[in-house]
Amino acid sequence: MLLIHSPPPPKFGSNPPGTGAQMQPSAPGRPWGLAPVLFLLLAALHTAAAQKNGINIYSLSVDSKVSSRFAHTVVTSRVVNRASVMQEATFQVELPKRAFITNFSIVDRSLAWLAEARHPHPGPCTESCIQVIGGVTYPGNIKEKAAAQEQYSAAVARGESAGLVKASGRKTEQFQVSVSVAPAAKVTFELVYEELLKRCLGAYELLLKVQPQQLVKHLQMDIHIFEPQGISFLETESTFMTNELADALTVSQNKTKAHIQFKPTLSQQMSPGQQDTVLDGNFIVRYDVHRTISGGSIQIESGYFVHYFAPEGLPTIPKNVIFVIDKSGSMSGRKIEQTQEALIKILDDLSPNDQFNLVSFSGEAAQWKPLLVPASAENVNQARSYAASIQTQGGTNINDAVLLAARLLDSANQKELLPEGSASLIILLTDGDPTMGETNPARIQKNVKEAIDGQYSLFCLGFGFDVSLAFLEKLALDNGGLTRRIYEDSDSTLQLQDFYQEVANPLLTVVTFEYPSNAVEEVSRDNFRLLFKGSEIVVAGKLRDQSPEVLSAKVRGQLRMQNITFQTESSVAEQENEFQNPKYIFHSFMERLWAYLTIQQLLEQMISASNAEKQALETRALNLSLHYSFVTPLTSMVVTKPEGKEWSEVAEKPVETKNKHKNFYLGGPLSRFRTAGDRRSRITAGPSGKTPSDLGRAGPQGPLNPPHPYPLMAGKSRLPDMLLESAKTASPPGTSAAVPAGIQAPAVILMLPRQSVDRLCVDIKHSQGPMKLLSDPDQGVEVTAQYETEKARFSWIEVTFKNPQLQVRAIPEHVVVTRNRRNSAYKWKETLFSVIPGVKLTMDKAGLLLLSSPDRVTIGLLPWDGPGEGLRLLLRDTHRFSSRVGGTLGQFYQDVLWGPPATADDSKRMLRVQGLEYSATRLLKLDYQEGSPGTEISCWSVEL
């Protein structure tokens, strides 16, 4: 059997047990449709049986349907054992942490496994659920968790195999199952999961991690999107795409639907000159929908409705924000440096209408100013200096720091210094649990809740894994905010900035939804403290049997100086007709959407509820989880097999923990396995870090760190949605034997079409502050840079496009792409293929990043590591510059007049451009444009 369960929500105090419920069978054999808006659909494919061991993946498919924000994903992998002996095959999928698994099956010629939901607390089972697999029907019964645990323990005692669901990366959990496959046998793995996707910074995101580890004869990804509101933009990105693979990608789109298909052939998958696959990385789809200043979109299907609210064009409400920064000793080094970098950037982003203050704390808390101050240029500059001067030392007194922030807001409120209709926020950043002052988490939560008293919103950022995220989560949810972990990595500064961008622009406060009481029932949460720009509020419910033909709704909220009411209505019959295309829609998907949303909200409410309230909340969430076959923190899923088989699979889902290097399991023994015909064992450490043998588990023992055909990512620090871990170091500087010592690459090589000199090398000898290298208003592009003359290199280069609004900033460590206030960072020399309407971004293994468009100049950025190492700029298709191009380099694309070579020295000549004269010298230089080590060229060189 395979036991799968989600971790329970973070708890403080006791959590009363729930009661039993029933589960209805899902419609067999048919994938469901999904809904329009995508934020974080991550399906990571990693079938890790090496082909050289005889296990061949002959088919790998992902089918994602997104409709009305509800995502249904089916991942199917088919393998065959071509060896003459039994071999092990491993199936891995990385799925979103917010996703609920709904089904898993393993099928071969002689066995089929069935997934069934289990009740985690004692309670009767009164109904069976039926699932058809491979034409054979196997019944599954809902049982109490105690019964499932007995089967689990018996399997472990027999030393049987184990599958795991473990933490993997920032936004995903890794589902993994290993089975032994007989010679010539075929096995099919299928995992199904669902998720209601969130809008973040104005976009929804689908991320597929593709890592088959071998060539696959039939590999296909299909993403179907249906959005009744209309798709406003759609873009794709990949970190493994090559020009050959790009031919396997097709994107079709009309007003409301989109289909993205990736279907590479074996030859397209193959690495040049090798038999390995190039498919190893991320495939991402981003999009948004059309919206107006209105009451939102109400969509109806099979007796249920969902209401999406994100009005466009509202002005931003002024905010009063206090940044509470941990400066304890554990924040020393890179943590505080990145915090300071992010804080300085955030301060620059404050609106002049905002007010702010800073609180720093270690053992004691201290404010920067006695009162909140306006975000004027002078105050921001002073705050930047204060932030840069923060020194780390001492312990962690979270209680006093947050209470001080609340008092500052109270004082300003009492003195009527807070603008009417403004939003007040406290943003706490800490990297550890409280160690000084009040250290009891429950008492801190109580003190903070009483101090804030529902007047302000508290947002908590946990830096690293030494802080209890459960503690911060309750602290934030008690006070109308949310919590985010900041991962210790090279992009921590960007993570902090991105979080701030999510809450930087409040649009409405005190948002409430109203529906006719005779029309709807069982409505999900219908009141919210804040609506932020780029986000979306979702409300769902059930239509009453005798509901009217038109469903109306009112949404009330507060703008800065006035109350506002939005009204909208939707025809039930018209909406029902919208969702009739089976290619995009699965039956009763909106009912499952409502159940998913309700369960998530109930689990969230349980975190901040009193013990008396938790019982009712847990009971309802549990009943819904069982009824709709969702694997949630309150349920488990058991995979059973036909009678007579002697081996089993068991998997558990870990809890978010403070120590990223440990896997924590809830309510069950540790996992370990041995498959028939395979004497290898795999052992997973538990909460104490001990092996099963340390804990007295029965069964043969194996090595603590067995060999693995691929690197497991569980427990590793991962970069965010688009930032990749670099698996190798940068290529060492090098020169070819043909290049004499001392020849350097120039700062820039300019290709000059239709001129008497087709190439110009430019060295920069005098530079103070940022330089405008290029500016072409007709092309809508500008290139700026900072050049360090003492090191003879660019410290950064920044490319800005006007349409689409896009900024690319290159520094020696990585590249940061900013679009719609969202930052995405990429390590150099990791392949990238991104298609945004109006521009394409590609990066190859040499690190050459090209920004191109059919009617624009192509701009390239390169981390040159040859002689004269540093960032380099490349320009191609320069004949597309307009007559209005300008800038330090752009001037050379105007009319250039070249003088004849000097009589005494034909290696020197003059050139005149825009009234300025430059002396040019014929020199040997290294051409960096094709990457290190470069080739020797002779070119006319000028110094600027």
NORWO-V643426 format. One record per residue. SS is DSSP state (H for helix, E for strand, C for the rest). PHI is phi in radians with two decimals (none if undefined). OMEGA is omega in whole degrees, -180 to 180 (NA if undefined). Layout:
[[SS/PHI/OMEGA] [SS/PHI/OMEGA]]
//
This chain:
[[C/none/176] [E/-2.16/-180] [E/-1.78/-179] [E/-2.16/172] [E/-2.56/179] [C/-1.58/177] [C/-1.23/177] [C/-1.21/177] [C/-1.14/179] [C/-0.98/-174] [C/-2.18/170] [C/-2.30/-172] [C/1.50/-175] [C/-1.36/178] [C/-2.28/-173] [C/-1.07/178] [C/-1.20/179] [C/-1.67/180] [C/-2.07/-176] [C/-1.30/177] [C/-2.76/-176] [C/-2.03/177] [C/-2.19/177] [C/-1.52/179] [C/-1.21/174] [C/-1.47/177] [C/-1.14/-174] [C/-1.32/166] [C/1.19/-179] [C/-2.41/177] [C/-1.22/-178] [C/-1.59/176] [C/-1.38/-177] [C/-2.19/-173] [C/-2.02/-156] [C/-1.22/-165] [C/-1.71/-172] [C/-1.97/166] [C/-2.27/173] [C/1.34/167] [E/-1.70/-176] [E/-1.95/174] [E/-2.05/-176] [E/-1.75/-177] [E/-1.68/-179] [C/-2.58/179] [C/-1.48/-161] [C/-1.81/173] [C/-1.65/-175] [C/-1.22/-178] [H/-1.10/-179] [H/-1.15/177] [H/-1.53/177] [C/1.76/178] [E/-1.50/-177] [E/-2.04/174] [E/-1.49/-179] [E/-1.71/177] [E/-2.69/179] [E/-2.50/-176] [E/-2.42/173] [E/-2.26/177] [E/-2.14/180] [E/-1.99/175] [E/-2.05/-177] [E/-2.18/179] [E/-2.50/179] [C/0.89/175] [C/1.21/179] [E/-1.91/-172] [E/-1.85/178] [E/-2.23/-174] [E/-2.16/177] [E/-2.09/178] [E/-1.94/-176] [E/-2.22/178] [E/-2.22/179] [E/-2.05/-177] [E/-2.23/176] [E/-2.36/176] [E/-1.62/-179] [C/-1.62/178] [C/-1.47/-179] [C/-1.57/178] [C/-2.23/179] [C/-1.14/-180] [E/-2.27/179] [E/-1.70/174] [E/-2.04/-179] [E/-2.08/179] [E/-1.97/179] [E/-2.25/172] [E/-2.42/172] [E/-1.70/-177] [E/-2.13/-177] [E/-1.07/179] [C/-1.10/180] [C/-1.50/-177] [C/-1.37/174] [E/-1.94/172] [E/-1.17/179] [E/-2.04/178] [E/-2.90/172] [E/-2.55/178] [E/-2.56/171] [E/-2.17/-177] [E/-2.30/166] [E/-2.40/-173] [C/-1.12/-172] [C/-2.01/-179] [C/-2.57/174] [E/-2.42/-180] [E/-1.93/-177] [E/-2.13/176] [E/-1.66/177] [E/-2.45/-178] [E/-1.38/178] [E/-2.12/177] [E/-1.38/-176] [C/-1.43/179] [C/-2.11/-180] [C/-0.98/179] [C/3.04/-176] [C/-1.29/172] [C/-1.95/-175] [C/-2.04/-175] [C/-2.57/177] [E/-1.69/173] [E/-2.03/-174] [E/-2.02/177] [E/-2.37/179] [E/-1.71/179] [E/-2.26/176] [C/1.01/178] [C/1.44/179] [E/-1.99/-178] [E/-1.77/177] [E/-2.16/180] [E/-1.38/174] [E/-2.27/-177] [E/-1.93/174] [C/-1.32/-179] [C/-2.22/175] [E/-1.16/-175] [H/-1.13/-180] [H/-1.05/179] [H/-1.18/178] [H/-1.11/-179] [H/-1.17/177] [H/-1.11/177] [H/-1.12/179] [H/-1.07/-178] [H/-1.09/179] [H/-1.13/179] [H/-1.13/180] [H/-1.13/-180] [H/-1.09/178] [C/-1.45/179] [C/1.27/-174] [C/-1.50/-169] [C/-1.24/-176] [C/-2.37/169] [C/-1.94/-174] [E/-2.28/163] [E/-2.00/-172] [E/-2.34/178] [E/-1.09/-180] [E/-2.71/178] [C/1.38/-172] [C/-1.40/-173] [C/-2.11/-174] [E/-2.25/168] [E/-2.17/-174] [E/-1.76/174] [E/-1.64/-177] [E/-2.48/176] [E/-2.39/176] [E/-2.10/177] [E/-2.38/174] [E/-1.59/-176] [E/-2.04/-180] [C/-1.20/178] [C/-0.96/178] [C/1.21/-179] [C/-1.40/177] [E/-1.99/180] [E/-2.28/176] [E/-2.03/174] [E/-1.84/175] [E/-2.50/178] [E/-2.15/179] [E/-2.17/175] [E/-2.51/-176] [E/-2.34/-179] [E/-2.78/169] [E/-1.54/-170] [C/-1.56/-176] [C/-1.80/174] [C/-1.53/-179] [E/-2.43/180] [C/0.90/172] [C/1.37/-179] [E/-2.68/174] [E/-2.03/-171] [E/-2.35/173] [E/-2.00/-179] [E/-2.11/176] [E/-1.92/176] [E/-1.66/-173] [E/-1.93/-178] [C/-2.56/-177] [C/-1.25/177] [C/1.22/178] [C/-2.85/175] [C/-1.19/-177] [C/-2.16/-176] [C/-1.08/180] [E/-2.09/179] [E/-2.15/-175] [E/-2.65/171] [E/-2.10/176] [E/-2.18/178] [E/-2.12/178] [E/-1.87/-179] [E/-2.11/174] [E/-2.20/-177] [C/-2.31/-179] [C/-1.00/179] [C/-1.28/-178] [C/1.72/-179] [E/-1.54/-176] [E/-1.48/173] [E/-2.70/179] [E/-2.58/180] [E/-2.46/-180] [E/-2.16/180] [E/-2.66/177] [E/-2.52/177] [C/-1.78/178] [C/-2.21/-173] [C/-1.18/172] [C/-1.98/178] [H/-1.06/179] [H/-1.19/-179] [H/-1.19/-179] [H/-1.04/178] [C/-1.21/180] [C/-1.54/-178] [E/-1.78/176] [E/-2.20/179] [E/-2.25/176] [E/-2.15/-174] [E/-2.69/167] [C/-2.16/-173] [C/-1.07/-173] [C/-2.04/-174] [E/-2.24/175] [E/-2.53/176] [E/-2.33/176] [E/-1.96/180] [E/-2.22/176] [E/-2.19/-174] [C/-2.46/-176] [C/-1.42/174] [C/-1.39/177] [H/-1.04/-179] [H/-1.16/178] [H/-1.23/180] [H/-1.31/-168] [E/-1.36/174] [C/-1.19/180] [C/-1.01/177] [C/1.29/-179] [C/-2.35/177] [C/-1.81/-180] [C/-1.51/178] [E/-1.54/174] [C/-1.59/-177] [C/-1.38/-179] [C/-2.75/-180] [E/2.82/-172] [E/-1.85/168] [E/-2.15/-170] [E/-2.20/171] [E/-2.13/175] [E/-2.17/174] [E/-2.87/174] [E/-2.45/-177] [E/-2.12/176] [C/-1.25/177] [C/-2.66/-178] [C/-2.33/172] [C/-1.37/-176] [C/-2.71/179] [C/-1.39/177] [C/1.68/-177] [E/-2.05/175] [E/-1.80/-179] [E/-2.11/-171] [E/-2.32/178] [E/-2.71/174] [C/0.89/173] [C/1.49/177] [E/-2.18/179] [E/-2.26/172] [E/-2.37/-176] [E/-2.09/179] [E/-1.82/-175] [E/-2.28/175] [C/-2.75/-175] [C/-1.09/-179] [C/-1.66/171] [C/1.53/178] [C/-1.32/176] [C/-1.24/178] [C/-1.35/177] [C/-1.41/174] [C/-1.04/-179] [E/-2.21/173] [E/-1.98/-172] [E/-2.20/175] [E/-2.08/178] [E/-1.62/-179] [E/-1.91/-168] [E/-1.96/176] [E/-1.29/177] [C/-2.15/178] [C/-1.17/-176] [H/-1.02/-178] [H/-1.24/178] [H/-1.52/-175] [C/-1.17/177] [C/1.44/-173] [H/-1.13/-179] [H/-1.04/-177] [H/-1.23/178] [H/-1.10/180] [H/-1.19/176] [H/-1.08/179] [H/-1.12/179] [H/-1.03/-179] [H/-1.16/-178] [H/-1.10/179] [H/-1.10/178] [H/-1.18/179] [H/-1.12/178] [H/-1.06/178] [H/-1.12/-178] [C/-1.50/179] [C/-1.12/177] [C/-1.41/178] [C/-1.03/179] [C/-1.44/-178] [C/-1.45/169] [E/-2.11/-176] [E/-2.72/173] [E/-2.76/180] [E/-2.17/172] [E/-2.17/174] [E/-1.98/-176] [E/-2.60/166] [C/-2.37/173] [C/-1.25/177] [C/-2.23/-180] [E/-1.95/180] [E/-2.46/178] [E/-1.64/177] [C/-1.28/179] [C/-2.14/179] [C/-1.17/180] [C/-2.36/172] [C/-1.13/-179] [E/-2.18/177] [E/-1.13/-179] [C/-1.49/176] [C/-1.34/-180] [H/-1.04/-179] [H/-1.15/-180] [H/-1.15/179] [H/-1.12/179] [H/-1.09/177] [H/-1.15/179] [H/-1.15/177] [H/-1.04/179] [H/-1.12/178] [H/-1.11/-179] [H/-1.08/-179] [H/-1.18/-176] [C/-1.65/-178] [C/-1.10/179] [C/-1.97/-177] [C/-1.64/174] [C/-3.11/171] [C/1.43/-175] [C/-1.64/-172] [C/-2.27/-180] [C/-1.97/-177] [H/-1.16/-176] [H/-0.98/-177] [H/-1.15/-178] [H/-1.15/-178] [H/-1.24/178] [H/-1.12/177] [H/-1.11/178] [H/-1.08/179] [H/-1.11/179] [H/-1.14/178] [H/-1.07/178] [H/-1.22/177] [H/-1.04/-179] [H/-1.08/179] [H/-1.13/180] [H/-1.17/180] [H/-1.11/179] [C/-1.52/179] [C/0.96/179] [C/-1.71/177] [C/-1.54/-178] [C/-1.00/179] [C/-1.08/178] [C/1.40/179] [C/-1.41/179] [E/-1.91/-178] [E/-1.93/-176] [E/-2.23/169] [E/-2.05/179] [E/-2.02/-177] [E/-1.77/173] [E/-2.14/178] [E/-2.52/-179] [C/-2.04/-177] [C/-2.71/177] [C/-1.33/180] [C/-1.09/-180] [C/-2.18/-179] [C/-2.37/-175] [C/1.16/175] [C/-1.30/-177] [C/-1.99/179] [C/-1.37/-176] [H/-0.99/-178] [H/-1.11/-180] [H/-1.23/177] [H/-1.08/179] [H/-1.06/179] [H/-1.14/-179] [H/-1.07/-178] [H/-1.18/-180] [H/-1.09/179] [H/-1.19/-178] [H/-1.22/-179] [H/-1.32/172] [C/0.93/175] [C/1.27/-176] [C/-1.55/-175] [C/-2.27/177] [E/-1.91/-179] [E/-1.94/177] [E/-2.00/-174] [E/-2.04/177] [E/-2.03/178] [E/-1.75/-176] [E/-1.57/178] [C/1.48/-173] [C/-1.99/179] [C/-1.67/178] [C/-2.03/179] [C/-1.35/178] [H/-1.19/178] [H/-1.10/178] [H/-1.08/-179] [H/-1.18/-178] [H/-1.13/178] [H/-1.15/179] [H/-1.03/-179] [H/-1.30/-177] [H/-1.13/176] [C/-1.10/-172] [C/-2.23/170] [C/1.21/-179] [C/-2.12/177] [C/-2.55/-174] [E/-2.14/177] [E/-2.49/172] [E/-1.51/174] [E/-1.78/-176] [C/-1.46/178] [C/-1.24/-179] [C/-2.87/-178] [C/-1.17/-178] [C/-1.81/-179] [H/-1.01/177] [H/-1.03/180] [H/-1.16/178] [H/-1.05/179] [H/-1.13/180] [H/-1.11/-179] [H/-1.13/178] [H/-1.07/-180] [H/-1.05/180] [H/-1.05/179] [H/-1.14/-176] [H/-1.99/-173] [C/-1.33/-172] [C/-2.25/176] [E/-1.17/-180] [E/-1.89/-179] [E/-2.44/171] [E/-2.09/177] [E/0.85/-177] [E/-1.62/179] [E/-2.26/-180] [E/-1.98/-180] [E/-2.24/178] [E/-2.29/177] [C/-1.04/-176] [C/-1.14/179] [C/-1.49/-176] [C/-1.90/-173] [E/-2.33/175] [E/-2.65/178] [C/0.89/-179] [C/-1.37/178] [C/-1.22/-178] [C/-0.90/-174] [C/-2.20/175] [E/-2.44/-173] [E/-2.47/-176] [E/-1.27/-174] [E/-2.51/168] [E/-2.09/-178] [E/-1.85/177] [C/-1.06/179] [C/1.54/179] [C/-1.82/-179] [C/-2.77/174] [E/-1.77/-178] [E/-2.16/176] [E/-2.24/-180] [E/-2.36/180] [E/-2.96/-177] [E/-1.97/175] [E/-1.38/176] [C/-1.24/-177] [C/-1.01/-178] [C/-1.87/-178] [C/-1.24/-179] [C/-1.18/-179] [C/-1.24/179] [E/-2.13/177] [E/-1.64/179] [E/-1.91/-180] [E/-2.63/172] [E/-2.11/175] [E/-2.08/-179] [E/-1.88/177] [E/-2.80/-180] [E/-2.06/168] [C/-1.48/-175] [C/-1.05/-173] [C/-2.04/-176] [C/-2.73/170] [E/-1.47/-179] [E/-2.40/178] [E/-2.21/175] [E/-1.76/177] [E/-2.19/178] [E/-2.63/177] [E/-2.58/-176] [E/-2.57/178] [E/-1.34/-178] [H/-1.09/-177] [H/-1.13/180] [H/-1.11/-180] [H/-1.17/178] [H/-1.05/-180] [H/-1.23/-180] [H/-1.06/-170] [C/-1.89/-178] [C/-2.00/-178] [C/-1.45/-176] [C/-1.15/179] [C/-1.13/-177] [C/-1.95/-170] [C/-2.09/170] [C/-1.96/-171] [C/-1.04/176] [C/1.05/-180] [H/-1.15/-177] [H/-1.26/174] [H/-1.12/178] [H/-1.22/175] [H/-1.05/179] [H/-1.04/-179] [H/-1.11/180] [H/-1.03/-178] [H/-1.07/-179] [H/-1.12/179] [H/-1.08/-180] [H/-1.04/-180] [H/-1.22/177] [H/-1.13/178] [H/-1.08/178] [H/-1.17/179] [H/-1.12/-180] [H/-1.10/-177] [H/-1.12/-176] [H/-1.81/-178] [C/-1.38/173] [C/-1.28/180] [H/-1.01/-180] [H/-1.17/-179] [H/-1.35/-175] [H/-1.06/-177] [H/-1.00/-178] [H/-1.19/180] [H/-1.12/-178] [H/-1.16/-180] [H/-1.07/-179] [H/-1.18/180] [H/-1.09/179] [H/-1.14/-180] [H/-1.05/179] [H/-1.16/-180] [H/-1.06/180] [H/-1.25/-177] [H/-1.11/-177] [C/-1.86/175] [C/1.00/176] [C/-1.76/172] [C/-1.47/-177] [C/-2.13/176] [C/-1.05/-178] [C/-1.87/-178] [E/-2.36/175] [E/-2.24/175] [E/-2.10/-178] [E/-1.99/174] [E/-1.72/179] [E/-1.86/-177] [E/-2.37/178] [C/-1.04/179] [C/-1.07/174] [C/1.72/178] [C/-1.46/-171] [C/-1.89/180] [C/-2.16/-171] [C/-2.41/176] [C/-2.23/180] [C/-2.34/178] [C/-2.40/176] [C/-2.31/-178] [E/-1.81/-174] [E/-1.43/175] [C/-1.63/170] [C/-1.06/-174] [C/-2.16/179] [C/-1.32/-177] [C/-1.77/-176] [C/-1.22/-177] [C/-1.61/179] [C/-2.12/173] [C/-1.77/-179] [C/-1.82/-179] [E/-2.03/-177] [C/-1.85/166] [C/1.25/-178] [C/-2.67/179] [C/-1.19/178] [C/-1.31/-176] [C/-1.66/171] [E/-2.83/-174] [E/-2.58/167] [C/-2.57/-177] [C/-1.66/180] [C/-1.04/179] [C/1.41/-178] [C/-2.41/-174] [C/-1.49/-179] [C/-1.28/176] [C/-2.18/175] [E/-2.22/-174] [E/-2.12/-179] [C/-1.98/-180] [C/-1.22/-180] [C/-1.79/-175] [C/-0.98/-179] [C/-1.54/-176] [C/1.41/-180] [C/-1.53/176] [C/-1.50/178] [C/-0.97/180] [C/-1.14/178] [C/-1.12/-176] [C/-1.70/175] [C/1.41/179] [C/-1.29/178] [C/-1.44/176] [C/1.87/-179] [C/-1.06/-179] [C/-1.73/179] [C/-2.33/-180] [C/-1.18/179] [C/-1.19/-179] [C/-2.23/-177] [C/-1.18/177] [C/-1.14/-178] [C/-2.40/-176] [C/-1.24/179] [C/-2.74/-178] [C/-1.32/175] [C/-1.31/-178] [C/-1.75/-176] [C/-1.05/177] [C/1.38/179] [C/-1.57/174] [C/-1.24/-176] [C/-2.11/174] [C/-1.33/-170] [C/-1.30/-171] [C/-0.72/-173] [C/-1.99/-177] [C/-1.72/-173] [C/-1.79/170] [C/-1.24/177] [C/-1.45/-175] [C/-1.54/-179] [C/-2.55/179] [C/-1.42/179] [C/-1.15/179] [C/-1.12/-178] [C/-1.21/176] [C/-1.00/180] [C/-2.79/175] [C/-2.31/178] [C/-1.42/-178] [C/-1.09/-177] [C/-1.42/-177] [C/-1.69/179] [C/-1.10/179] [C/-1.08/176] [C/1.67/178] [C/-1.35/-176] [C/-1.97/171] [E/-1.41/177] [C/-1.23/178] [C/-1.09/-178] [E/-2.55/169] [E/-1.95/-180] [E/-1.85/173] [E/-1.53/-173] [C/-2.06/-179] [C/-1.22/176] [C/1.07/174] [C/-2.06/-179] [C/-1.17/174] [C/-1.95/-173] [C/-1.55/-177] [E/-2.63/-180] [E/-2.32/176] [E/-1.69/-176] [E/-2.08/172] [E/-1.98/-178] [C/-1.82/-178] [C/-1.91/-178] [C/-2.34/-179] [C/-2.63/175] [C/-2.30/179] [C/1.35/-179] [C/-1.08/180] [E/-2.00/171] [E/-1.59/-176] [E/-1.31/-177] [E/-2.48/173] [E/-2.68/179] [E/-2.33/-178] [C/-1.11/179] [C/-1.23/177] [C/-1.43/-178] [C/1.17/-177] [E/-2.43/177] [E/-2.48/179] [E/-2.17/176] [E/-2.09/-177] [E/-2.81/172] [E/-2.05/-178] [E/-1.94/178] [E/-1.66/-175] [C/-1.17/-179] [C/-1.20/178] [C/-1.76/179] [C/0.94/179] [E/-2.79/174] [E/-1.40/174] [E/-1.47/172] [E/-2.76/174] [E/-2.32/-176] [E/-2.24/178] [E/-1.98/-178] [E/-2.14/175] [E/-1.83/179] [C/-1.46/-180] [C/-2.53/3] [C/-1.27/178] [C/-1.22/-172] [E/-2.63/177] [E/-2.28/178] [E/-2.13/-178] [E/-2.06/-179] [E/-1.87/171] [E/-2.24/-176] [C/-0.97/-176] [C/-1.42/-175] [E/-2.87/177] [E/-2.02/178] [E/-2.06/178] [E/-1.85/-179] [E/-2.03/178] [E/-2.54/-179] [C/0.94/178] [C/1.17/179] [E/-1.78/179] [E/-1.76/176] [E/-2.27/-176] [E/-1.92/-178] [E/-2.34/174] [E/-1.28/175] [C/-1.08/175] [C/1.23/168] [C/-1.85/-173] [C/-1.08/-178] [E/-2.55/176] [E/-2.50/-176] [E/-2.21/179] [E/-2.00/177] [E/-1.92/178] [C/-0.89/178] [C/1.84/-180] [E/-2.80/177] [E/-2.08/178] [E/-1.99/176] [E/-2.35/174] [E/-2.41/-179] [C/-1.81/-177] [C/-1.16/176] [C/-1.41/179] [C/1.62/-180] [C/-1.36/178] [E/-1.74/-180] [E/-1.99/176] [E/-1.97/-170] [E/-2.35/178] [C/-2.79/-176] [C/-0.98/-176] [C/-2.04/-179] [C/-2.11/169] [C/-1.12/175] [E/-1.51/-179] [E/-1.94/180] [E/-2.05/175] [E/-2.23/-173] [E/-2.53/173] [E/-1.50/-177] [E/-1.16/179] [C/-2.07/172] [C/-1.50/178] [C/-0.98/-174] [C/1.34/-172] [C/-1.02/180] [E/2.56/178] [E/-1.18/178] [E/-2.31/179] [E/-1.94/176] [E/-2.14/177] [E/-2.27/177] [E/-2.24/-179] [C/0.96/-174] [H/-1.25/175] [H/-1.15/180] [H/-1.49/175] [C/-1.04/177] [C/-1.48/179] [C/-1.24/-178] [C/-1.74/180] [C/-1.15/-180] [E/-2.59/-179] [C/1.90/-178] [C/-0.96/177] [C/-1.69/-177] [H/-1.06/-179] [H/-1.04/-177] [H/-1.32/175] [H/-1.77/168] [C/-1.56/179] [C/-1.19/-179] [E/-1.84/178] [E/-1.84/-180] [E/-1.71/174] [C/-1.44/179] [C/-1.23/175] [C/-1.00/179] [C/-1.12/-178] [C/-1.12/-177] [C/-1.33/-177] [C/-2.57/-176] [C/-1.31/175] [C/-1.58/180] [E/-2.25/176] [E/-2.78/-180] [E/-1.92/170] [E/-2.34/-178] [E/-2.15/178] [E/-2.53/179] [C/0.87/176] [C/1.42/179] [E/-1.88/178] [E/-1.92/178] [E/-2.26/176] [E/-1.59/-180] [E/-1.93/-179] [E/-2.22/177] [E/-1.35/-176] [E/-2.36/171] [E/-1.49/179] [E/-2.36/174] [E/-1.68/175] [E/-1.47/-176] [C/-1.56/-167] [C/-1.16/178] [C/-1.79/178] [C/1.61/-178] [C/-1.17/9] [C/-1.54/179] [C/1.50/179] [E/-2.17/-179] [E/-1.29/177] [E/-2.35/173] [E/-1.93/-178] [E/-2.52/173] [E/-1.29/-174] [E/-2.11/175] [E/-2.20/176] [E/-1.98/179] [C/-1.99/NA]]
//
